[in-house]
């Protein structure tokens, strides 16, 4: 049983609009839903006793006794960084194999030998494919699977998962849903999901807790919530996403170089520790084209993009042309990056600088993680205007590390556009973004890409997220 009674947190920034009262029965499957910044994660922390209370109380019990913390697993995408932090000190280190030869193997991390996988009940959940890999070389989707497997192997009694489906391909999402359903139905594990999109509520969830603007709206049976369109619209407002507004203008006009080919890959091959990631990949992207880069988890999408963005040293060992210039012909990594606006799960994972969100957005001018330069006043104003365009100017002065994962994603999206890039690369840009803000993001992408010479590469495991302007597809893997 989970009980929160008249709870008021000590810290002002974590207080709800009124005292919290919640009672979840033992074994009850629950989804906590709400927009980014609505209080979902804070509510979970209050339930688990992670937030000190000024008044009221909160506890988790089983058979009338307080449940030990070791029997509670809280799986959050934010915490994937903790899985790699022992062996990774900076973002690009994943691609520098000479520096990661001693990085941890999945088998060591799980304390499981490869020959023991077949006896594990989670073998079909991608464990076979990753057991002999190094953690640092896993894709974000593979890391997500490993994170969930790690907690399940600890045999928790209460499993709380923040956005369980993000970062996973369609087949993996189906397997996660089947796995969680079977656990909720046939085991002693009680499951609570935290979701930023009500369309992802599984059919087996019994109860919905809706949050909005640091307020618990109530607890509802699933049918009562799903069939109440007004309630869903209240929890996930549309934010006038279809209203076209003038996007911020650049400080100066973008480079008008006379290039025709943005990207050309000729028989590109990449491998790490005996694992082939890319094999004989050929791809040509012309100026102004809009592409979707598709493929299952672990198919090499992020690796391919690391070659384009200049983060991967193996780009020098391959035949790659960027903006009509052959890679390695004398250009620096910064010559490449200043034309490109980029976001990815990897970049998000390693953006751990405790600076304000306006500075995070402004760091896009310098292509840095963190703000290593002093931005001009005009650059800060442009960054603020892009935050406003994404409906998140209210975050400008707040610490990046103290906002929700979905809010962080929106700030990093503003970072993509501040310098008006010629090539926009969006790798899973909607991770953790709520329904209303997804519409805002879609609208901005559409508007920005109306320019004939803007080139787009868009990665997503959700077909409905791919912008309408995309006309071509590149598939990797199966």
C-alpha positions, 0 to 999 in steps of 0.5 A: 500500500502507498499512502500520502496524507496531507503531504506538504514538502519543505522546499518551495520549488517542490510544493504542490498547490495544495496538500497531497492525499493519495492512497494506492492499494497493494497490487494496484497497477497505476499510471501517473500522467501529466505534462512536462513540469506538472509534478509527476516525478516530484509526486513519486519522490514524495511517495518514496520518502525522498522529499522531506515534508513540512507536514503530513506523511508518506509511506510504502508498506506491504502487509502492514510493514514499511517496505524496505528501500531495497525492494523498490526500483525506480527506473528513470531515463535520467539515471541512465547516466549513472550506468556509464559514469564510472567509465565515461568522462565526456560525451565523445568518449563513446566513439574513441575506442582506444580510450574505452578498451577497459570499459565495463562489459554488460555481463560484468555489470549484471554479474552474469556470464554469457552462457547463463543468458538462456536461463534468464527469464529476460533473455528475449528482451534483448539480453542475448544481443547485448550480454557480451558488449561494452556498456559504453557502446550500447545505443540509447535503446539498448541502455534502456533495456539494460537499465530495466533488466538490471532492476528486474533482476533485483526482484523488487516488490514495487517497480516504478518506471518513468516513460518506459517506452521512449527510446525503444523501437516498435518491437521492443515497446511491444515486448516491454508492454507484454513483460510488464503486463505479465509481471503485473498479472502473475507476479508479486511486483506492483507496477507504477508507470509515469507517462507524459503521453496519455496515448501510451497508457497500457490497457492493463493499467487500472488507475490513473493519477492525473497531475497538472501545474503541481497539482493532483487533479484526482485518481480515476479508473482507466475507462473514466479517464480515457473516455473523458476528452475534456479531462485529457485536454485539461491535463495535456493542453495543445498550447496553440501549436497550430498557430504560426508565429515568426521564428527568431531571426539569426544574428546574421544571414546564414552561410550561402556557400555553393554546395550541392551535397550535404552528406555522402557516405561511400561504403562506410564501415564501423566496428567496435571490439569485434562487433560490426555496427555499420557495414558498406553503408552508402548514402547521399543527402542533397542540399534541401532534402528532408530524410528520415533515418530509420532502424531498430535499436542497435542498428547503428543510427547514432553511430552514423550520425556521429560520423556526420557530426565529426564526433567519431574518429572513424570518420577519417578511416572512411570515405565521407563527404560533408558540404562538398568537402571530403572528410579529412581535407583540412577542415576542423571539427568546428568547421563542420559543427558550425553548420549543423544543429544536433540533438540526440539521446547521447548528447542529452545523457552527458549534458550534466553541467549545472547551469541555467537553461538560457545558458544551455540554449546559448551553448548551441552557438558554440557547439559545446556541452556547457557554456565555455564562452561568454555569449554576446548580449544579442546571442542571449536574446536569440536564445531567449526568443527560441525558448519562448518559441518552444513555450519554455521561456519560464525555464530560462533562469532555472538550473538545467539539472533541476527541471524534468527530463521532458523540459530538458529535452525542450531546452536542448531543442532550442539549443539546436536552432539558435545558430540557424543551422543549414543541416538539422539532425534530430535524433529522437527529439521527442523523448519524454516530451508531453503531447501538447509540446510535441505539437509545438515541436512539430510545428517549429520543425515544419516552419523552419524546414520550409526554407528550400536549402535547409536539410533535415535528418530526422530519427524516430521509432514513432512513425507519427512523429516524422514531420510531413516535410520528410520525403525520403527514408534511409533504413539501417539494420533489419 
